[in-house]
Amino acid sequence: MLNMIKMLSQFSIFEGVSTHVRSKVAKATKTVRLSPGQIYQLDRVDQAVFLVEKGSVYLVNAHQKKLQLTHSIVGFEALCNMAVQLSKSEWDVTDSVHAGPPAFLVGAAGGCELFSLSIDALHVGAEMSERLKSNIRMVAANYVRKLAAKGNLKARKCFEKILLEIPSSLNEDIRRQEEVLNQQRIDAQRRVEAMKRQILSANIEWAAMRASSSGSSEGDVLSPIRGTLTSMTILDPFHL
């Protein structure tokens, strides 16, 4: 139980949520382990929330298959509907986001381990914690925003209503977080480009010195440059 409470904090909907609230949710949370190719049937994907703790799993719905990796959330539709239901005003239930036909999970290569969250337990936790309630709304808003951008009118209605329930201060926090992440990506890319230029310049100088001292052929001179540039393709700008 203690491990599960700790693991829940790794997912965005539980960020900043107290241990007491997480323990309440954890009591109604089940662990599902799927071996590669094993199927877990879902009556409706919008009636369950799954957190991928280890490995990866395929979500198959309406003949579409999407890979869900470690620490991803499966069942955004359920969170969207919760966000609408938890709002202070009475909304038309038709503004909820529905998943449509039944879906199922399939264990990917290496298998996976998931947390199956009880919707009822999440409701109880959200009523106990304003932070959990806000997290659910923000995660849901981000999901339906993507659907709305693709022209989904029902998602657009749901998105607008969820946003109305998010305090302006939290909206500002979301905007600032996005700006920080974008700036980090830009800075990381600039560092990579600068490193590429430095390595290329150093290798050209080294190759020229080697050629002048040993009379190497053009192929021998360029080989260290090609090798260095090839190795640069595996650099990850976010781990510099």
C-alpha positions in Angstrom: 0.0 0.0 0.0 2.8 2.4 0.9 4.5 1.8 -2.4 1.3 2.4 -4.3 0.7 5.7 -2.5 4.2 6.7 -3.5 3.8 5.6 -7.0 0.6 7.6 -7.5 2.5 10.8 -6.9 4.5 10.2 -10.1 1.4 11.0 -12.2 0.2 14.5 -13.0 -3.3 14.2 -11.5 -1.7 13.5 -8.1 1.0 16.2 -8.2 0.9 18.1 -4.9 -1.9 16.0 -3.5 -1.6 15.0 0.2 -0.6 11.5 1.3 -3.9 11.2 3.1 -5.9 11.8 0.0 -3.7 9.5 -2.1 -4.1 6.8 0.5 -7.9 7.0 0.2 -7.6 6.6 -3.5 -5.0 3.8 -3.2 -7.3 1.7 -1.1 -9.7 1.3 -4.1 -6.9 1.0 -6.6 -6.1 -2.4 -8.2 -2.9 -3.5 -9.9 -3.3 -5.1 -13.3 -0.3 -7.0 -14.8 -0.4 -7.9 -18.5 2.1 -10.2 -20.3 2.9 -9.4 -23.9 -0.2 -9.9 -26.0 -2.5 -10.5 -23.1 -5.9 -8.7 -23.4 -7.7 -6.7 -20.8 -11.3 -6.0 -21.8 -12.9 -2.6 -21.0 -16.7 -2.2 -21.3 -16.2 1.5 -21.9 -12.9 3.3 -21.7 -14.6 6.4 -20.3 -15.6 4.5 -17.1 -12.0 3.7 -16.0 -8.7 5.4 -15.5 -5.5 3.4 -15.8 -2.0 4.6 -14.9 0.9 2.8 -16.7 3.4 2.1 -13.9 5.8 -0.2 -15.7 6.3 -1.2 -19.3 3.9 -0.3 -22.0 0.5 -1.2 -23.2 -1.6 -0.8 -26.4 -5.0 0.9 -26.1 -7.2 -0.5 -28.9 -10.4 1.4 -29.5 -12.6 1.6 -32.7 -10.0 -0.2 -34.7 -7.3 2.3 -33.7 -4.3 1.2 -31.7 -2.2 3.6 -29.6 0.9 2.8 -27.6 0.9 4.0 -24.0 4.3 4.2 -22.3 5.4 4.2 -18.7 3.7 6.9 -16.5 1.1 7.7 -19.1 -2.6 7.9 -18.3 -5.2 5.8 -20.1 -8.8 6.9 -19.9 -8.8 10.6 -20.4 -12.5 10.5 -21.2 -13.3 9.5 -17.6 -11.3 12.4 -16.3 -13.0 14.8 -18.7 -16.4 13.6 -17.6 -15.3 13.9 -13.9 -14.1 17.5 -14.6 -17.6 18.4 -15.8 -19.4 16.6 -13.0 -17.2 18.3 -10.4 -17.9 21.8 -11.6 -19.8 24.2 -9.4 -22.5 24.7 -12.0 -25.0 22.3 -13.5 -23.9 21.4 -17.0 -25.8 19.5 -19.7 -24.5 15.9 -19.6 -24.3 16.0 -23.4 -21.3 18.2 -23.1 -19.3 15.3 -21.7 -16.7 13.5 -23.9 -17.6 9.9 -24.7 -15.3 7.3 -25.9 -17.8 5.4 -28.1 -17.4 1.7 -28.6 -15.8 -0.8 -26.2 -12.1 -0.9 -26.0 -9.4 -3.2 -24.6 -5.8 -3.0 -23.5 -3.1 -5.3 -24.9 0.2 -5.9 -23.2 3.1 -4.7 -25.4 6.6 -6.3 -25.6 8.0 -6.9 -22.2 4.5 -6.7 -20.6 3.3 -4.0 -18.3 1.9 -3.1 -14.9 -1.0 -0.7 -14.5 -3.0 0.9 -11.7 -6.7 0.6 -12.2 -8.3 3.6 -10.5 -11.8 3.5 -9.1 -13.8 6.4 -10.5 -15.8 6.5 -7.2 -12.6 6.7 -5.2 -11.3 9.5 -7.5 -14.6 11.4 -6.8 -14.2 11.0 -3.1 -10.5 12.1 -3.3 -11.5 15.1 -5.4 -14.2 16.2 -2.9 -11.5 16.0 -0.1 -8.8 17.8 -2.1 -9.1 21.0 -4.1 -5.6 20.3 -5.5 -6.7 16.9 -6.9 -9.9 18.5 -8.3 -7.8 21.2 -10.0 -5.4 18.6 -11.4 -8.2 16.6 -12.9 -9.6 19.7 -14.5 -6.2 20.7 -15.9 -5.4 17.3 -17.3 -8.9 17.1 -18.8 -8.7 20.6 -20.3 -5.4 19.7 -22.0 -6.9 16.6 -23.5 -10.1 18.1 -24.8 -8.2 21.1 -26.1 -6.3 18.8 -28.5 -9.6 17.3 -29.6 -11.2 20.7 -30.0 -8.2 21.8 -32.2 -9.1 18.9 -34.5 -12.6 20.2 -34.9 -14.5 18.1 -32.3 -17.4 20.4 -31.4 -18.5 18.4 -28.3 -14.9 18.5 -27.0 -14.9 22.3 -27.6 -18.0 22.7 -25.4 -16.5 20.5 -22.7 -13.2 22.4 -22.9 -14.9 25.8 -22.5 -16.8 24.6 -19.4 -13.8 23.0 -17.8 -11.8 26.1 -18.3 -14.5 28.2 -16.6 -13.9 26.1 -13.4 -10.1 26.5 -13.4 -9.0 29.5 -11.3 -7.3 32.2 -13.4 -4.1 31.8 -11.3 -3.9 28.1 -12.3 -4.5 29.1 -16.0 -1.6 31.5 -15.6 0.6 28.8 -14.1 -0.2 26.5 -17.1 0.8 29.2 -19.5 4.1 29.9 -17.7 4.9 26.2 -17.5 4.5 26.0 -21.3 6.7 29.0 -21.8 9.4 27.6 -19.6 9.3 24.3 -21.4 9.5 25.9 -24.8 12.4 28.1 -23.7 14.2 25.0 -22.3 13.8 23.3 -25.7 15.1 26.3 -27.6 18.1 26.6 -25.2 18.9 22.9 -25.4 18.8 23.0 -29.2 21.1 26.0 -29.3 23.6 24.1 -27.1 23.5 21.1 -29.4 24.1 23.3 -32.5 27.0 25.1 -30.7 28.5 21.8 -29.7 28.2 20.5 -33.3 30.0 23.6 -34.6 32.8 23.3 -32.0 33.4 19.6 -32.7 33.3 20.2 -36.5 35.8 23.0 -36.2 38.1 21.0 -33.9 38.0 18.0 -36.2 38.7 20.1 -39.3 41.8 21.6 -37.6 42.9 18.3 -36.4 42.5 16.7 -39.8 44.3 19.5 -41.5 47.3 19.1 -39.1 47.3 15.4 -39.7 47.2 15.8 -43.4 50.1 18.3 -43.4 52.3 16.2 -41.2 51.6 12.7 -42.7 50.4 13.4 -46.2 47.2 11.5 -45.6 44.7 11.0 -48.4 41.5 13.0 -48.6 39.5 10.0 -47.4 41.6 9.6 -44.4 41.4 13.3 -43.5 37.6 13.4 -43.7 37.0 10.1 -41.9 37.2 11.5 -38.3 34.8 14.3 -39.3 32.3 11.9 -40.7 32.6 9.7 -37.6 32.1 12.6 -35.3 29.1 14.0 -37.2 27.5 10.5 -37.2 27.9 10.2 -33.5 26.2 13.6 -33.0 22.9 12.2 -34.3 22.3 10.3 -31.0 22.6 13.4 -28.8 19.5 14.2 -26.7 19.3 18.0 -26.2 17.4 17.5 -22.9 20.2 15.4 -21.3 23.1 17.8 -22.0 
